[in-house]
């Protein structure tokens, strides 16, 4: 009888101790959240200039690369979670899109605190692989509206030239295929 009493007492005490520890852990886990400004002062200034310089474009601030770049499986390759994670963890300061939300360029705002580390970040390689130009502007010397307009006009020109070359290459390939098929049908 004494043994049963001791066992019951031990069970009750261990249960009480467990409840006490859980309550203390909950009390220590208090997390206070507070809202902050979505953009720094430098970023707000650049965003204002981008909006002024490019009213016909859509300017998206602080956007994850995963929102506008996706891995494409080529040949026998399989999707790599590392690439998806890298895209999810990389953020462009701004993304300039056309009216159909197609990316034209990513913008990075350099400041003395982040420049060296960001230059070596994988974001640059990811954007290059996706064919999205990266414009880098210094926070201390923000570009003026005409400079922004010139940079985007140059990118648009390069994009149009690229499309024209692709269309010409496709037309040339189709003409060659047509010529080859005519030649084969004669023989």
Order of alpha helices (4+ residues) and beta strands (2+ residues): alpha-alpha-beta-alpha-beta-beta-alpha-alpha-beta-alpha
